[in-house]
């Protein structure tokens, strides 16, 4: 069965398969075969480098280059020792010809393979290649080194093309001069070397893909955590905002009844205010429906404030945490969003202490200052034989989101004593009453 396309002749699947294989071979070993690809330095923090003295460790970056040069010297020595009888200097020339492709692998790896193929027949004719025809001892060693280095520096499938090309060269060259080929040793040894390199390259490629996937997963996990924290904050602040909007709507509806014979314009203004407040409440409920998860349950009690901090400290003390609290400054009522965020920050910091520093003591400082609110939670180093819980690391993210939402500042990090400290400052702007406005005793204060 063949596939046909409009305006083109039918092509058999075998033809398309052969065409794809030829294209793959051309891309790997022919196209840009002599392009400049210098061997890059390696990392100096690997396992091998750890055995090298610290003063010499930076030089281990060029250890592969030194190994290739050493193999080139060995190749030249083998070729000179087994050189044929001839004019003076011919063995040395043969050694240089055999070593040149090995050195080429440092800068032009694929070109080095074709170079070692090119010198195989001349050196076989000049030297002694009776045991491994068409390879002399020098080119035999050079060919193994070159295909190994080229495979190490290329993708895994290149190793297959190198072995296939080696078999073809070992079969064709003897036919050109009418000699029998001794292909077995080269085919076997090159197959073993290339198989080992392929396994190594495949494993490294898999490790790189796994590492890249882990990095992507970590980024996605952090992003999902951030969104979850923001959603939680939005749910909690919904109650605070809805309370204020309800107060506005109720006061706007009751205000005309507190004034005798109010002008129509005033009644219309308060009616507009009430309508806008009710509309805002409706939109808030709609937004909460979007961010609410399937298992979300609305809280039965009002959102906590700093007035509930003593109850929180009592709970963590019952859980086994020794915690002291200090309040400085003139205690005053702050906006509910500020008090809620401060309460959640203290709650999360103490929970982290219970998980990550079992047996440690903690301290909570709440400072009412002129420009806002300061909160500091610090714990000591863990004690005892209880192992800390690793945790997911989401608590700090939630704290930073709450502080950033209120345009505050936060620092978190380990202390010199081995504990951990979280310091937060949340600015609070004092509300400025409108000119001529008279405070209403019945109105809710922020």
C-alpha positions in Angstrom: 0.0 0.0 0.0 1.3 3.4 -0.9 0.5 7.0 0.1 -0.4 9.5 -2.5 -0.7 13.3 -2.4 -2.3 15.7 -4.8 0.0 16.7 -7.6 2.7 14.2 -6.6 3.6 10.6 -7.4 3.0 7.8 -5.0 5.8 7.0 -2.6 6.2 3.6 -0.9 6.6 3.5 2.9 10.0 1.8 2.3 11.1 4.7 0.2 10.0 7.2 2.8 11.8 5.2 5.6 15.0 5.0 3.6 14.8 8.7 2.8 14.3 9.5 6.5 17.3 7.4 7.5 19.5 9.0 4.8 18.4 12.4 6.0 19.3 11.5 9.6 22.7 10.2 8.5 23.3 13.4 6.5 22.3 15.6 9.4 24.5 13.8 11.9 27.7 13.0 9.9 27.7 15.1 6.7 26.1 18.5 7.2 28.5 20.9 8.8 30.9 18.0 9.5 33.9 20.3 9.8 32.2 23.0 11.8 34.1 24.5 14.7 32.9 22.9 18.0 35.6 23.3 20.7 35.5 21.0 23.6 34.1 23.1 26.5 35.7 23.0 30.0 34.1 20.7 32.6 32.8 21.6 36.0 35.4 21.8 38.8 33.0 20.5 41.5 32.6 17.0 40.3 33.5 13.8 42.1 36.9 13.5 40.4 37.8 17.1 41.2 37.3 16.5 44.9 40.4 14.3 45.0 42.5 17.1 43.6 44.2 19.6 45.9 42.3 22.9 46.2 45.0 24.9 44.6 45.0 22.7 41.4 41.2 22.3 41.3 40.5 25.1 38.8 42.8 23.3 36.3 40.7 20.2 36.3 38.3 22.0 34.0 40.7 21.1 31.2 41.2 17.5 32.2 39.3 16.0 29.2 41.6 18.1 26.9 44.7 16.7 28.5 43.3 13.1 28.2 42.7 13.6 24.5 46.2 15.0 24.0 47.6 12.0 25.9 45.7 9.6 23.7 47.1 11.4 20.6 50.6 10.9 21.9 50.0 7.2 22.5 48.5 6.9 19.0 51.6 8.5 17.5 53.9 6.3 19.5 52.1 3.1 18.5 52.1 4.2 14.8 55.9 5.0 14.9 56.8 1.8 16.7 54.9 -0.3 14.1 55.8 1.9 11.1 56.8 0.3 7.9 60.3 0.2 6.4 61.0 3.2 4.2 62.8 6.4 3.9 64.1 8.2 6.9 61.3 10.1 8.8 58.5 8.1 7.3 57.5 6.4 10.6 57.3 9.8 12.3 55.1 11.1 9.5 52.8 8.1 9.9 52.6 8.8 13.6 51.6 12.4 13.0 49.0 11.4 10.4 47.5 8.9 12.9 47.5 11.3 15.8 46.0 14.3 13.9 42.4 13.0 13.8 42.6 12.4 17.6 43.6 16.0 18.2 40.9 17.2 15.8 38.2 15.8 18.2 39.0 18.8 20.4 37.6 21.3 17.9 35.9 19.5 15.0 34.7 16.1 16.3 32.7 14.9 13.2 35.4 16.0 10.9 37.9 14.0 12.9 35.9 10.9 12.1 36.2 11.5 8.4 39.9 12.4 8.8 40.7 9.1 10.5 38.8 7.3 7.7 40.8 9.2 5.1 44.2 8.2 6.6 43.3 4.6 7.2 44.1 3.2 3.7 47.4 5.2 3.2 48.7 4.1 6.6 47.6 0.6 6.0 49.6 0.5 2.7 52.7 2.0 4.4 52.5 0.1 7.7 51.9 -3.3 9.0 48.2 -4.1 9.0 48.2 -7.8 8.3 46.3 -8.6 11.5 43.5 -6.0 11.3 43.3 -5.0 7.7 42.6 -2.2 6.6 43.7 -0.7 9.9 47.4 -0.5 11.0 48.0 -0.6 14.7 48.2 3.2 14.9 45.0 3.8 12.9 43.2 1.0 14.8 43.8 2.7 18.1 43.1 6.2 16.6 39.8 5.0 15.1 38.6 3.6 18.4 39.6 6.8 20.2 38.0 9.0 17.6 34.6 7.2 17.4 34.5 7.1 21.3 35.2 10.8 21.6 32.8 11.8 18.8 30.0 9.7 20.3 30.6 11.3 23.7 30.2 14.7 22.2 27.1 13.9 20.1 23.6 12.7 20.6 23.0 9.0 21.3 21.9 8.0 17.8 25.2 9.2 16.3 26.9 6.2 17.9 24.9 3.9 15.6 25.9 5.8 12.5 29.6 5.7 13.6 29.5 2.0 14.0 27.7 1.4 10.7 30.2 3.7 8.9 33.1 1.8 10.5 31.8 -1.5 9.3 31.2 -0.1 5.8 34.7 1.3 5.6 36.3 -1.9 6.9 34.4 -3.8 4.2 34.9 -1.5 1.2 38.5 -0.5 1.6 39.9 -4.1 1.3 37.8 -4.6 -1.8 39.5 -1.6 -3.5 42.9 -3.3 -3.5 41.7 -6.9 -3.6 42.6 -8.0 0.0 40.6 -9.9 2.6 39.2 -7.8 5.4 39.8 -8.5 9.1 36.7 -6.7 10.3 36.0 -8.7 13.5 38.3 -7.0 16.1 37.3 -3.5 15.0 33.6 -4.3 14.7 33.5 -5.9 18.2 35.7 -3.4 20.1 34.0 -0.3 18.5 30.6 -1.8 19.3 31.5 -2.3 22.9 32.9 1.3 23.2 30.0 2.9 21.4 27.4 0.9 23.4 29.0 2.0 26.7 29.0 5.6 25.5 25.4 5.4 24.3 24.3 4.1 27.7 26.2 6.9 29.4 24.7 9.6 27.0 21.2 8.2 27.3 21.4 8.2 31.1 22.8 11.8 31.2 20.1 13.0 28.8 17.4 11.3 31.0 18.9 13.0 34.1 18.8 16.4 32.4 15.2 15.9 31.3 14.3 14.8 34.8 16.1 17.8 36.3 14.4 20.2 33.8 11.0 18.6 34.6 11.7 19.0 38.3 12.5 22.7 37.9 9.3 23.2 35.9 7.3 21.3 38.5 8.9 23.4 41.3 8.0 26.6 39.5 4.4 25.4 38.9 4.1 24.3 42.5 5.3 27.7 43.8 2.9 29.4 41.4 0.0 27.2 42.5 0.9 27.8 46.2 1.0 31.6 45.6 -2.4 31.5 44.0 -3.8 29.3 46.8 -2.5 31.8 49.4 -4.0 34.7 47.5 -7.3 32.9 47.3 -7.3 32.2 51.0 -6.6 35.9 51.7 -9.4 36.9 49.4 -11.8 34.7 51.2 -10.9 36.0 54.6 -11.0 39.6 53.5 -14.4 39.1 51.9 -16.0 39.0 55.3 -14.2 42.2 56.4 -15.1 44.2 53.3 -18.7 42.8 53.3 -19.2 44.0 56.9 -18.1 47.5 56.1 -20.3 47.6 52.9 -23.3 46.4 54.9 -22.7 49.1 57.5 -22.6 51.7 54.7 -25.8 50.4 53.2 -27.7 50.4 56.5 -26.5 53.9 57.5 -27.4 55.3 54.1 -30.9 53.8 54.4 -31.4 55.1 58.0 -29.8 58.6 57.5 -32.8 60.3 56.0 -35.0 59.3 58.9 -32.6 61.0 61.4 -33.1 64.4 59.8 -36.4 66.4 59.9 -37.8 67.2 56.5 -34.7 66.2 54.5 -34.5 67.8 51.1 -35.2 65.5 48.1 -31.6 65.9 46.9 -30.3 64.5 50.2 -32.7 61.5 50.1 -31.7 60.9 46.5 -28.0 61.0 47.4 -28.4 58.5 50.3 -30.5 56.2 48.1 -27.7 56.2 45.5 -25.2 55.4 48.2 -27.3 52.5 49.4 -27.8 51.2 45.9 -24.0 51.3 45.2 -23.3 49.6 48.5 -25.8 46.8 47.8 -24.4 46.4 44.3 -20.9 46.2 45.6 -22.0 43.5 48.1 -23.5 41.5 45.2 -20.3 41.7 43.2 -18.3 40.6 46.3 -20.4 37.5 46.6 -19.9 36.8 42.9 -16.1 37.1 43.2 -16.1 34.9 46.3 -18.0 32.3 44.3 -15.2 32.3 41.7 -12.4 31.8 44.2 -14.3 29.4 46.5 -13.1 25.8 46.2 -15.5 22.9 46.1 -14.9 22.0 49.7 -14.9 25.5 51.1 -17.2 26.2 54.0 -18.0 29.7 55.2 -16.7 30.3 58.8 -19.3 30.4 61.5 -17.5 32.9 63.7 -16.2 36.4 62.7 -12.6 36.7 61.4 -10.1 36.8 64.2 -8.3 40.1 65.2 -5.5 40.9 67.6 -8.0 40.8 70.4 -8.1 37.0 69.8 -4.3 36.7 70.2 -4.4 35.5 73.8 -6.6 32.5 72.8 -4.2 31.6 70.0 -1.2 31.7 72.4 -3.2 29.5 74.9 -3.8 26.9 72.2 -0.1 26.7 71.2 0.9 26.4 74.8 -1.5 23.5 75.2 0.3 21.9 72.1 3.6 22.0 74.1 5.1 25.3 72.8 6.6 27.6 75.4 5.8 31.1 74.2 5.9 34.6 75.7 4.1 37.6 74.4 4.9 41.3 74.7 2.7 44.2 73.7 4.2 47.7 73.5 2.8 51.1 72.6 -0.7 52.5 72.9 -3.1 49.7 72.1 -5.8 50.9 69.7 -8.3 49.5 67.2 -6.8 49.1 63.7 -8.5 48.3 60.4 -9.9 44.8 60.4 -7.8 43.8 57.4 -4.6 44.8 59.3 -5.6 43.0 62.4 -6.6 39.8 60.5 -3.4 39.7 58.6 -1.3 40.3 61.8 -3.2 37.5 63.5 -2.6 35.1 60.6 1.1 35.9 60.5 1.5 35.2 64.2 -0.5 32.0 63.8 1.5 30.7 60.9 4.9 31.6 62.5 4.0 29.7 65.7 2.8 26.8 63.6 6.1 26.7 61.8 7.9 26.7 65.2 5.9 23.7 66.3 6.7 21.8 63.1 10.3 22.9 62.4 11.7 23.6 65.9 10.3 21.1 68.4 11.2 21.8 72.0 12.2 25.4 71.3 10.9 28.5 73.0 9.2 31.3 71.1 8.4 34.9 71.7 5.8 37.2 70.2 6.1 41.0 70.2 3.3 43.3 69.0 4.2 47.0 68.8 1.7 49.7 68.3 3.7 52.6 66.8 2.7 55.9 65.4 2.9 54.9 61.7 1.5 51.4 61.9 1.9 48.0 63.6 5.0 46.0 64.2 5.0 42.2 64.7 8.0 40.1 65.6 8.0 36.3 66.2 11.3 34.6 67.1 12.1 31.1 68.2 15.1 29.3 69.5 16.9 26.3 68.2 15.1 22.9 68.3 16.0 20.7 71.3 15.4 17.1 72.2 15.4 14.0 70.1 12.2 14.9 68.2 13.0 15.3 64.5 11.6 18.5 62.8 8.9 18.1 60.2 10.2 19.1 56.8 7.0 21.0 55.9 6.1 22.4 52.4 7.5 25.9 52.8 4.2 27.6 52.0 3.9 29.5 55.3 6.4 32.2 54.5 4.8 32.6 51.1 1.5 33.3 52.7 3.0 35.8 55.1 4.7 37.7 52.4 1.5 37.9 50.4 -0.4 39.4 53.3 2.3 41.9 54.0 2.7 42.9 50.3 -1.1 43.3 50.1 -1.0 45.9 52.9 2.2 47.6 51.4 4.2 46.5 54.5 7.7 45.1 55.0 8.8 41.7 56.1 12.1 40.0 56.9 12.4 36.3 57.7 15.5 34.2 58.3 17.6 32.2 60.7 19.1 33.8 63.8 22.6 33.6 65.1 21.5 31.3 67.9 20.1 28.7 65.5 16.5 29.7 65.6 14.3 31.6 63.2 12.9 35.2 63.2 10.0 36.8 61.4 9.7 40.6 61.6 6.8 42.5 60.0 5.8 46.1 59.8 2.4 47.1 58.5 1.8 50.8 57.9 -1.6 52.2 59.0 -2.7 55.5 57.7 -4.9 57.6 60.0 -8.2 58.4 58.4 -8.7 62.1 57.8 -12.3 63.3 58.5 -13.9 65.3 55.7 -14.3 69.0 56.2 -17.4 69.9 58.1 -18.3 66.3 58.8 -19.8 65.5 62.2 -19.0 62.1 63.7 -22.0 60.0 64.2 -22.1 58.3 67.6 -24.0 55.4 66.1 -21.6 54.9 63.2 -19.1 52.1 63.3 -15.5 53.2 63.7 -12.8 51.7 61.5 
